Amino acid sequence: MPINTRELMEAVGTLTDKEGMKVTLKSSAKGAAVCGTACFIGGVLAGPVGLAVGGTIGAISAGYMSRGKFHPVSHIIMHEMSEREREKLKDHIVASLAEFHPTDIAILLPLLMGNLAAQRAVLNTVASFITNEMRMQIID
């Protein structure tokens, strides 16, 4: 019996939620720029005290700007990936678990939920796929 992509993606989503994996949607660089700029301006205007004040104001501003810009990996997998991307991710996951010989979903899901080595292999595969294929950044 072939592996059902939807069921596998739900299991992977559960696993990534358990690990607390989140993705930033291109806001980390913008936040760093805002924080650094505010710190620089504060330092130029008020010296060492300005560095501290500018850095604090910049960090608060960057945090406010990035609200809602971080999504759980499970959300990305279930709602933002195309079917083609999900199939590709499934192929990567099955390949990463080849040493465990999962041939169908009935074997794969219990293996995935109960075997720490299999979980690590899947999480590493998901992180690599999201980073390399989708050009997103995983945050811990």
PEUR-V658118 format. One record per pair of residues at least 12 apart in sequence whose ideal C-beta (glycine too) atoms are under 10 Angstrom apart, sorted by the first residue. I is the first residue (numbers start at 1). J is the second residue. D is the distance in Angstrom with one decimal. If there is no record, write none. Layout:
i = [I;I]
j = [J;J]
d = [D;D]
//
This chain:
i = [1;1;1;1;1;2;2;2;3;3;3;3;3;3;3;3;3;3;3;3;4;4;4;4;4;5;5;5;5;5;5;5;5;6;6;6;6;6;7;7;7;8;8;8;8;8;8;8;8;8;8;8;8;9;9;9;9;9;9;9;9;9;9;10;10;10;10;11;11;11;11;11;11;11;11;11;12;12;12;12;12;12;12;12;12;12;12;12;12;12;13;13;13;13;13;13;13;13;13;14;14;14;14;15;15;15;15;15;15;15;15;15;16;16;16;16;16;16;16;16;16;16;16;16;17;17;17;17;18;18;18;18;19;19;19;19;19;19;19;19;20;20;20;20;21;21;21;21;21;21;21;21;21;21;21;22;22;22;22;22;22;22;22;22;22;22;23;23;23;23;23;23;23;23;23;23;23;23;23;23;23;23;23;24;24;24;24;24;24;24;24;25;25;25;25;25;25;25;25;25;26;26;26;26;27;27;27;27;27;27;27;27;28;28;28;28;28;28;29;30;30;30;30;31;31;31;31;31;31;31;31;31;32;32;33;33;34;34;34;34;34;34;34;34;34;34;35;35;35;35;35;35;35;35;35;35;35;36;36;36;36;37;37;37;37;38;38;38;38;38;38;38;38;38;38;38;38;39;39;39;39;39;39;39;39;39;40;40;40;41;41;41;41;42;42;42;42;42;43;70;70;71;73;73;73;73;73;73;73;74;76;76;76;76;77;77;77;77;80;80;81;81;81;81;85;85;85;85;88;88;89;89;89;89;89;89;91;92;92;92;92;92;92;92;93;93;93;93;93;93;93;93;94;94;94;95;95;96;96;96;96;96;96;96;96;96;96;97;97;97;97;97;97;97;97;98;99;99;99;100;100;100;100;100;102;108;123;126]
j = [103;104;105;106;107;103;104;105;90;91;93;94;102;103;104;105;106;107;108;109;90;104;105;108;109;83;86;87;89;90;91;93;105;78;83;86;90;105;105;108;109;77;86;89;90;93;94;102;105;108;109;112;122;74;77;78;81;86;87;89;90;93;126;74;77;78;109;93;105;108;109;110;111;112;113;122;73;74;77;78;86;89;90;93;112;119;122;123;125;126;72;73;74;75;76;77;78;79;126;74;109;112;113;73;74;112;113;118;119;122;123;126;72;73;74;75;76;77;122;123;126;127;130;138;72;73;74;75;74;113;119;123;72;73;119;120;123;126;127;140;72;73;139;140;72;73;74;76;123;126;127;130;138;139;140;70;71;72;73;74;75;76;137;138;139;140;69;70;71;72;73;75;76;77;80;127;130;131;134;136;137;138;139;66;69;70;71;136;137;138;139;66;68;69;70;71;76;80;136;137;69;135;136;137;62;65;66;67;68;69;70;137;62;66;69;70;137;139;137;62;65;66;69;58;59;61;62;63;64;65;66;69;58;62;58;62;57;58;59;60;61;62;63;64;65;66;54;55;56;57;58;59;60;61;62;63;65;54;55;58;62;54;58;61;62;50;51;53;54;55;56;57;58;59;60;61;62;51;52;53;54;55;56;57;58;59;54;55;58;53;54;57;58;54;55;56;57;58;55;137;139;136;123;126;127;129;130;136;138;126;126;130;134;136;89;126;129;130;134;136;129;130;133;134;129;130;133;134;129;133;125;126;129;130;133;134;129;122;125;126;128;129;132;133;108;112;118;121;122;125;126;129;108;122;125;121;125;118;120;121;122;123;124;125;126;128;129;111;112;115;117;118;121;122;125;121;117;118;121;112;115;117;118;121;118;122;138;138]
d = [7.8;4.1;7.1;7.2;9.6;9.0;7.0;8.3;6.7;9.7;8.9;6.4;7.3;8.2;6.2;5.2;9.6;9.3;6.1;9.5;9.1;8.8;5.2;9.5;9.7;7.9;5.5;5.9;8.5;4.8;9.5;9.9;9.6;8.9;9.7;8.0;9.6;9.8;5.3;8.7;7.0;9.9;8.7;8.7;5.5;6.7;8.2;9.7;6.7;6.8;7.8;8.2;9.4;8.7;5.3;6.4;8.1;5.6;9.8;7.4;7.2;9.1;10.0;8.5;8.8;7.4;9.2;9.5;8.6;7.8;5.3;9.8;10.0;5.5;7.1;8.6;8.3;7.7;6.3;9.5;9.7;7.7;8.8;6.7;7.7;9.9;6.2;8.6;9.0;6.1;8.0;7.4;3.3;8.1;9.1;5.4;5.7;10.0;9.5;7.2;9.8;9.1;8.0;9.3;8.6;6.7;7.6;9.6;6.0;6.3;6.7;8.2;6.8;4.1;5.2;9.5;8.9;7.4;8.8;7.0;6.2;8.9;9.5;9.6;6.0;7.9;5.0;9.2;9.6;9.5;8.7;9.6;9.9;8.4;8.2;9.9;6.0;9.4;9.6;9.0;8.1;9.3;9.5;7.5;6.9;4.2;8.1;9.4;7.2;7.4;7.1;8.5;6.1;8.2;7.8;4.9;6.5;5.5;6.6;9.6;9.0;9.1;9.6;7.3;5.2;8.1;9.5;6.9;5.5;7.7;5.8;8.4;5.5;9.9;9.1;9.7;6.2;9.2;8.4;4.7;6.7;6.0;7.1;7.6;6.4;5.4;8.4;7.2;4.9;8.1;5.4;9.1;9.3;5.2;7.4;6.8;9.0;9.3;6.9;8.6;7.9;8.9;8.1;8.1;8.5;7.0;4.4;9.4;9.4;4.1;7.8;9.4;9.1;7.6;8.7;9.2;6.1;7.6;9.0;7.7;6.9;7.7;9.0;8.8;8.5;8.4;3.5;7.4;9.6;6.3;5.2;8.7;9.3;7.2;9.2;8.4;9.6;5.6;8.7;9.9;5.4;4.6;9.6;9.6;6.5;9.4;8.9;6.8;9.4;8.9;3.8;5.2;9.1;7.5;4.7;8.9;9.9;9.4;8.6;6.9;9.3;8.5;6.7;9.6;9.8;9.8;9.9;8.8;4.6;6.8;8.4;5.2;2.8;8.0;9.1;6.5;8.3;5.8;8.6;9.0;4.5;4.1;8.7;8.6;5.4;8.5;7.0;9.4;8.8;10.0;5.6;9.3;8.6;2.0;6.8;8.6;7.1;7.8;8.6;9.9;6.6;9.1;9.2;6.4;8.2;10.0;6.5;9.0;7.3;9.8;9.5;6.8;7.5;7.1;7.2;7.7;9.5;8.6;8.6;9.3;9.5;9.2;9.6;7.6;8.4;9.9;7.2;7.2;7.6;7.0;7.8;7.0;5.2;8.6;8.0;9.3;9.9;9.4;5.1;8.3;7.7;5.5;10.0;8.5;8.8;8.7;9.8;8.2;5.5;5.3;7.4;8.5;7.9;9.9;9.4;9.7;8.0;8.8;9.6;4.6;6.6;9.8;7.3;4.3;9.3;9.0;9.9;7.3;7.8;9.3;9.5;5.9;5.9;7.0;8.5;9.4;8.8;9.2;8.3;9.1;7.2;8.1;5.8;8.2;8.5;9.8;9.8;8.7]
//
